[in-house]
Amino acid sequence: MGGMTRMGGWALAVLLLSGSLPAADLSLFLGSVMPGTIEVEDVATGLDNSPVYGFRFHADFVPGFGMEHTLAFSSDYLYPSGGSSGGDTRGAAYSGNLVLGFPMRTWRAVPFLTAGVGLLGQYGDGPTPVGTRFAFNYGGGVKVPRVFGPLGLRLDVRGIRAGVVSNTLDMLELSAGLTVPLGR
């Protein structure tokens, strides 16, 4: 019985993570993260806005519903406001999101909603008040397929909460990117 349950779990995981290739795309994006404040040693510390860039891979399980994986980087990630310019603080983030798309027959654009979980982290020789944290995000956007030949455009707005119970950090991410369909 345990072997069947384990095999069923693996089969479900493969189904959920694979998606159908005809409804898949890869996006390269560029944007900005606008953070709030975080408490460091009982002192509220403001953080500077950060550039962010990376890629998103999206695959549908069924038409309009799928999963998206995001890997993002920043060369100046969540640096404390007014901090000295000594050292650099870089960052990386990964998230896995469920995506619900709303294809429109009369409009080429596809609005979508998304929510997911992941990790974000700071590294480098500058101050790293955020460190590495569990994070969840939610938001939405719009994709416009095949604007320039096979290339499409996408716009995203996402809220991000890093940390779970105490000492959380709320952020807003705005990004835009190019989308390439895979297998269509």
Secondary structure, 3 states (H helix, E strand, C coil): CHHHHHHHHHHHHHHHHHCEEEEEEEEEEEEEEEECEEEECCEEEEECCEEEEEEEEEEEEECCEEEEEEEEEECCCCCECCCCCCCCCEEEEEEEEEEEECCCCCCCCEEEEEEEEEEEEEECCCCCCCCEEEEEEEEEEEEEEEEECCEEEEEEEEEEEECCCCCCEEEEEEEEEEEEEECC
